[in-house]
Amino acid sequence: MSGPLQIKFVKSATDVRDLPESPAEVAFVGRSNVGKSSLINSLANRRQLARVSNTPGRTQLINIFSVPNGATVVDLPGYGYAAVPGRVKKTWGPMIEGYLLDREELVMVFVLVDGEIGPTKLDIQMLDWLRDNGIPHTVVATKGDKVKSSKRPTRKRELAEACQLEPGDVVWVSSQNGANIDTLRQLVSAHLS
């Protein structure tokens, strides 16, 4: 069992060129309301490290956090539905794409997919885009606690198939009950060490 990641907030930015250098970096991406900020808080075992809201779209910038060895963790704005003005939302695509293509320090993108509803069209587009651009990524199914235990084996298989993966390639977690948070911590730590 690993302890919480020692993460501290560094800064927010709209452009990849404004981010500090890092020996290694992982990023979390997913649709609005998939639980990116909650998951980062769970990894650090801190309640308000990353801002959490019931309103989709609260993460509107590239938010960067550091770990003790200087490596970094990034929380990207969500795609899809978000309660923000259209002019703000229009900037997210180029900002996220620019970050993913131009950030040399980036070693892994964790793509968060809602485990209860499965991948949306936008999730599939993101996965296809990452594959087309050769960007290493891992699918993390969030909200695993919301899937009834009797339905989990089927749900895991269906979600993996929809993401063009084997069931064992998807990391299932729950920020709510802590399921598999240690597993994800170890994965994140391995990429950042």
C-alpha positions in Angstrom: 0.0 0.0 0.0 1.4 3.4 -1.0 0.7 6.6 0.9 -0.9 9.7 -0.6 1.0 11.5 -3.3 2.7 14.6 -1.9 1.2 17.1 -4.4 1.2 20.9 -4.2 -0.4 23.4 -6.5 2.1 25.3 -8.6 0.1 27.5 -11.1 -2.6 27.8 -13.7 -1.9 28.7 -17.3 -3.7 29.1 -20.6 -0.6 28.2 -22.7 1.9 25.3 -22.6 4.7 27.8 -22.9 3.8 29.3 -19.5 4.3 26.1 -17.7 7.5 25.4 -15.6 10.0 22.8 -16.7 9.6 19.3 -15.2 11.6 16.1 -15.3 8.4 14.1 -16.0 4.7 15.0 -16.2 1.4 13.1 -16.3 -1.9 14.7 -17.3 -5.5 14.0 -16.5 -8.1 14.6 -19.2 -11.8 13.7 -19.6 -15.2 15.2 -20.1 -16.6 17.8 -17.8 -18.0 16.2 -14.6 -16.1 12.9 -14.9 -14.3 13.6 -11.6 -10.8 14.7 -12.6 -10.4 17.2 -9.7 -11.9 14.7 -7.2 -9.5 12.0 -8.4 -6.4 14.3 -8.0 -7.7 15.2 -4.5 -8.0 11.4 -3.7 -4.5 10.7 -5.0 -3.2 13.4 -2.6 -5.6 12.5 0.2 -6.5 16.2 0.4 -10.0 17.6 0.1 -9.5 20.9 -1.8 -6.2 20.6 -3.5 -7.9 20.7 -6.9 -11.1 22.7 -7.0 -14.2 20.5 -7.0 -17.7 21.7 -8.0 -21.1 20.2 -8.8 -21.1 22.5 -11.8 -19.4 20.9 -14.8 -16.6 23.0 -16.3 -15.0 24.6 -13.2 -11.5 23.6 -14.4 -10.9 26.2 -17.1 -7.2 26.4 -17.2 -4.2 24.1 -17.3 -3.6 23.5 -13.6 -0.2 22.2 -12.7 0.8 20.5 -9.4 4.3 19.3 -8.3 5.6 16.3 -6.3 8.7 16.4 -4.1 11.1 15.3 -6.9 10.0 18.2 -9.1 7.9 16.1 -11.5 4.4 17.4 -12.2 0.7 16.5 -12.5 -1.6 18.4 -14.8 -5.4 18.8 -14.5 -6.8 19.8 -17.9 -10.2 21.4 -18.6 -13.0 19.0 -19.3 -14.5 18.6 -22.7 -18.2 18.3 -23.5 -20.9 19.9 -21.5 -19.8 22.7 -19.2 -21.6 25.5 -17.6 -19.3 28.2 -19.0 -19.7 30.9 -21.8 -19.2 29.6 -25.3 -16.3 32.0 -25.9 -14.4 30.4 -22.9 -15.2 26.9 -24.1 -13.9 27.6 -27.6 -10.4 28.3 -26.2 -10.3 24.9 -24.5 -9.8 22.7 -27.6 -6.7 24.6 -28.9 -5.4 24.9 -25.3 -5.7 21.2 -24.6 -4.5 20.1 -28.0 -1.5 22.5 -27.8 -0.6 21.2 -24.4 -0.8 17.5 -25.5 1.2 18.0 -28.7 3.8 20.5 -27.4 4.5 19.5 -23.8 7.8 17.6 -24.1 7.8 16.6 -20.4 4.5 14.7 -20.8 5.0 11.0 -20.3 1.5 9.7 -19.8 -2.1 11.0 -20.2 -4.7 9.4 -18.0 -8.0 9.5 -19.9 -10.9 9.5 -17.4 -14.1 7.8 -18.5 -17.3 7.6 -16.4 -17.5 4.0 -15.4 -21.3 4.2 -14.9 -22.2 5.5 -18.3 -19.1 4.3 -20.3 -17.2 6.3 -22.9 -19.1 9.1 -24.7 -18.5 10.0 -28.3 -16.2 12.7 -27.1 -14.2 10.2 -25.1 -13.8 8.0 -28.1 -12.7 11.0 -30.2 -10.1 11.8 -27.6 -8.8 8.2 -27.5 -8.6 8.1 -31.3 -6.8 11.5 -31.4 -4.3 10.3 -28.8 -3.6 7.1 -30.7 -3.3 9.0 -34.0 -0.8 11.3 -32.5 1.2 8.6 -30.7 0.6 10.0 -27.3 0.9 7.4 -24.5 -2.3 7.1 -22.5 -4.1 4.9 -19.9 -7.9 4.7 -19.5 -9.2 5.2 -16.0 -12.8 4.4 -15.3 -14.1 6.7 -12.6 -17.2 6.4 -10.4 -16.8 2.6 -10.1 -18.8 2.7 -6.9 -21.9 3.7 -8.9 -21.9 0.4 -10.9 -23.8 -2.4 -9.1 -21.5 -5.3 -8.1 -23.7 -7.7 -10.1 -23.2 -5.6 -13.3 -19.5 -4.9 -12.9 -18.0 -7.8 -14.9 -20.3 -6.9 -17.9 -19.7 -3.2 -17.5 -15.9 -3.6 -17.3 -16.0 -5.7 -20.5 -18.3 -3.3 -22.4 -16.3 -0.2 -21.4 -13.0 -1.8 -22.4 -14.4 -2.9 -25.8 -15.8 0.5 -26.5 -12.3 2.0 -25.7 -10.7 -0.7 -28.0 -8.9 -2.2 -25.0 -8.8 -5.4 -23.0 -10.7 -5.3 -19.6 -7.4 -5.6 -17.7 -6.0 -2.5 -19.4 -8.6 -0.2 -17.8 -8.0 1.0 -14.2 -11.3 1.2 -12.3 -11.4 3.7 -9.4 -13.7 5.5 -7.1 -12.9 8.7 -5.4 -16.0 8.2 -3.3 -15.0 5.0 -1.6 -11.3 4.9 -2.4 -11.4 1.7 -4.5 -8.1 1.2 -6.4 -6.8 4.7 -5.6 -3.6 3.0 -4.3 -3.2 1.2 -7.6 -3.5 4.5 -9.6 -1.2 6.2 -7.1 1.5 3.6 -7.8 1.0 4.0 -11.6 1.3 7.8 -11.4 4.3 7.5 -9.1 6.0 5.1 -11.5 5.7 7.6 -14.4 6.9 10.5 -12.3 10.0 8.8 -10.7 
